[in-house]
Amino acid sequence: MIDIAKEKFLPAEKTTNAETIVRPSLTYWQDAWRRLRTNKMAMTGLIILIVLSLLAIFAPMFSKFDYETQYLKDIDLKPSWTHFFGTDDFGRDLWTRVWWGTRISLFIGLVAAVIDLVFGVIYGGISAYFGGKVDNVMQRIIEIIYSIPLLLLAIILIVFLGPGIKSIIIAYALTGWVGMARLVRGQILLVKEQEFVLAARTLGAKPSRIIMQHLIPNVLGLVIVQITFIVPTAIFFESFLSFIGVGIRPPMASLGNLINDGAQYMRYQPHRIIFPTIVFSLILLSFNVFGDGLRDALDPKMRK
């Protein structure tokens, strides 16, 4: 064996702060916000959504033109300092109409998200928690509802109720929550047999308390991410119905019927389709980019 001289050994330095926590203690939501802030694309999408929402709320309020009033002396004007987006063939100010239409589209999207959040989360949570025959019956009901074409249902309701915001919301409310219910059911099935749920059952907690205070909070991150994809889907659905002429009817403005009107004059007055299309595309793109970033931020596996 080779002898090693004692001089080559040095005493280790004493560490007095070995137990000190170097990384600051953060909650789940604080850590998610920290990761979200580092995602430049997601934050850009969030900022664009905030700006568009503020314009949709305040731009029509501070405009001197109404979205439905016709000014026959100002027909088919190009963009100017008086009419930022120009006017249409009835002399209506397109700046006001575009932001009013954005307000309508965002309202429908947010209402659809609330409906999905309430009905989908509660329905999926009850189905997953009780399981067995209850789950089988509730899932068969979902399959029946899911088999109904949304577009066909919307057209039928519009025929009976008339075109408008109410018809579109009711049509989406009848079937739109199904996807959320399935998603929540699948996630709760993964967590309902974990120790904290069994402990709550052992202590005598009621099923409603376990679902609302233990199961749903553990899938809330995934639900929030799903909502960011539901809102643009509902906006696209409303715009498509308005584009084909069975959604929001003039003089009420929506992005769908504005794009439809602009498509008829695209060769001669391209500004009439360019501005609503840009706003519509920014809304959808920003929601999708922000949703992707939010999904990464709320996923514990992405923690560094």
N, C-alpha and C positions, 0 to 999 in steps of 0.2 A: 504494500500500500504506500501511496505517496503521502509524505508528511506535509501538512500545511502549517505554515508558521502562524503563531498567535497574532503577530503584528498585522496580518491581513484581515483580521476580524475587528470591526468597529461596533461599539454599542449603538443600538437603535435609539433614535431621538424619541423622547417622550411626547406623546400626543395628548394634550389636555382637552381638545375639543372634538374628540372622536364621535361623541353622541350629539353634536350640534346639528340641527337641521339646516342645511344650506339653502334648499329650495323653499320658497315661501309656501305656506299652507293655503291651498285654494279649494273652493268648493267645486262641484261638478260644473255648474253653470259659469263660474268665473274662469275655470280652465278652458271651457268651450269657447267663451268670448275671447280669451287670449289667443287661442289658435285661429279663430275666425278673423281676428284683426290682422294676422300675418298673411292671410290669403288675399292678395291684391285684387284678383278677379271677383271674388265674392263681395268684397267691400265696394268695388266699383259698381257692381250690380245693385247693391243696397243703396248707394248714394243716388244712382239714377232713378231707382224706384221712389225714393223720398222726394227727389226733385219733381218727377212726373206727378206724384200724388199732390204735392203742394200747388203745382200749376193747375191740376184738375180742380182743386178746391177753390183757389183764389183768383185764377185768371178770368173766369166768367164773371166773378163778383166785381172786379175792377175794370172790366171792359165797358165801354160806353154803348156797345151794340148788344142786342139780345140774340140768342141762338135761333129764335124762330121768327123774328120780325123781318119782313121783306122790305128792302130798299130798292125800288125799281130803277132809280137813277144810278145805282151802283152795280149794275149787272155785269158779271164776268170780268171783274177787275183783277189785275195781276197783283202779286205781293207788293206792298208799299208800307210807308210809315203809318198810314192811316189804317190799312188792313194788312196786318203782318203776313197772313197766309192767303190774301186775296179774298174774292167773293165768289159765290156760285151763280147759277143762272136765275136765281130769284133775288139776288143782291144781298144775301145773308152773309154775315162776316164769318169766314172759315176759321179764324183764330178762336173765336168764341165757340163755334160748333165743334171743333176738334177737341178742345179741352172739356167741353160739356160731354161729348161722346166718351172721352177717357174717363170722366167721372162715372158715367153710367156703366161702362165696362168693368171698372174696378169695383163698383158697388155690387154688381152681379157676381163677380169673382169672390169677393169677401163673404157675401151671403152664402154662396155655395160652400166655402171653406167652413163656415160656422155650422152649417147643416151637417156636413161630413164629420166635423169634430164632435158634435153632440150625439147624433144618431149612430154613426159608425163606431165610435169608441165605446159607447154604452152597449150597443147590440153585440159587438164583437167580444167585449169583456164578459158579458153574461153568458154567451155561448161557450166561450173557452173555459170559464170557471166551473160551470155546472157539468159540462160534458155529457156523455151518455145519450139518452133519448132526447134530452133538451137540446143538446148540440146538433143531433141529427135532424130534428124538426126545423130548427132555426137555419141550418145550412141548406135544407131543401127549399125553404122560403127564399133564401138568397139566390139560389140557382134559378128559381122561377123568375125573380125580378131581373136577374142578370141576363136572362134570355130575351128580354124585351128590348128591341132596338131603341136607343135613346132618341135618335132623330125621328123615328116614326111616332113615338110617344109625344114628342114635342109638337110635331105637326098636328096630331089629333087634338091635343089640348088647345093649340092656337086656333083651330077651327071652331071649337066649342066656346072657349073663353075669350077669343079675340087676341090679336097680336099685342104684345107689350111686355113689360118687365115681369109682371106677375105670372104670366103664362110660362115664360122661360125659367123663372125660379122654381115654379111648381114642377115643371118637367124634369129639371135637373135634380130637385129634391127627392123625387120618387125613386130614382135609380143611382144617383151619383154617390151615395154613401156606401154602396155595396163594396167597392174596392177598399175603402178604409176599414170596414168591418172585418173583411177577410184578413187584412194586414194585422190588425190589432189581435184578432183571434190567434193567428199563428205565433205572434210574439208572446202572448200571455200563456199559451200552452207550454212555452219554453221555461217560464219563470214560476208558474203556479205551484210546482212541486219543490221549490227551493226551501231552504231552512226557515227563512223569515216568514214565509207564508204558513208553513206548518206550525211555527211557534204561535202565530196569530190565531190559527184555528184551535190550538191547544188551550190558549187563554180565553177562548169563548167568544172571539170576535165574530160579528155577524157577516154574512156573505157580502152585503152591500158595503160594509166598512172595509173589508179585505179588498174588494174590487176597486173602490174609489181611492183608498189611502195607501194601498200596498202594490197592487198590480198595475193600475193605469199610470201612476207616476214613474214606474220603471220602463214604460214604453213611450213616455211622453216625448223623448228626443226624436224617436222615429216618427211619431205622429206630427211633430212640428215640421220635420223635413218633408213629409208627405203633403202637408198643407201648401208648402211652397210650390208644389207641382200641380195641386188641385186648382189653385187660383188661375194660372194661365190656361189650363184646360177648359175651365168654365168660361173664361174670356174668349177663347177661340171658338167655343161652342156658340156663344151669343153672337159673335161676329159673323160666324158662318151662316146662322139663321138670318141675320140682318142682311147679309150679302145676297142671299138667294131670295130675299123679299118676304120672308115669313116671320121675321123677328121684330125689332124695334122699327116702327113706321114713322116716316117724316110727318110733321116737322121735328119730332123728337130726334135728337142726334145720337148716333153710336158709331164706333169706329167701323163696324161692318157696313152700315148703309152709306157712310161717307166714302169708304173705299169703293163701294158699288157705284155710287154716283160719279166718283172721279174716274172710274174705268171707262165710262161712256164718253168722256171728254179727254181721254188720255193723250190723243194726238194733238189736240189744239190747246188744251190747258193742262199740261202735265202737273202743275203745282197742286191741282185738286186731288190727285191721288198720291203725290209724293209725300206730303206732310202727314196725313193720317196713317199712311203705310209705315213711315219712319217711327211714329209714336207707337203704333201697334207692334212693330218688330222689336222696339226697345223694351216694351213691357214684357213680352214673351222671353226675350233673350236674357233680360235682367233677372227675372224670376228663376229661370233655369240655372243660370250661373250662380246666383245666390243660394239656390237649393243644393247644388253640388257642394259648394263651400260649407254650407251648414251641415250637410251630411258628414263631411270629413271632420268638422269641428266637434260634432256630438258623438263621434265614434271613439270609444276609449282605445281602440287598437291603433289609432292614428297618433296617440300621445308620444311625444319625444322627450 
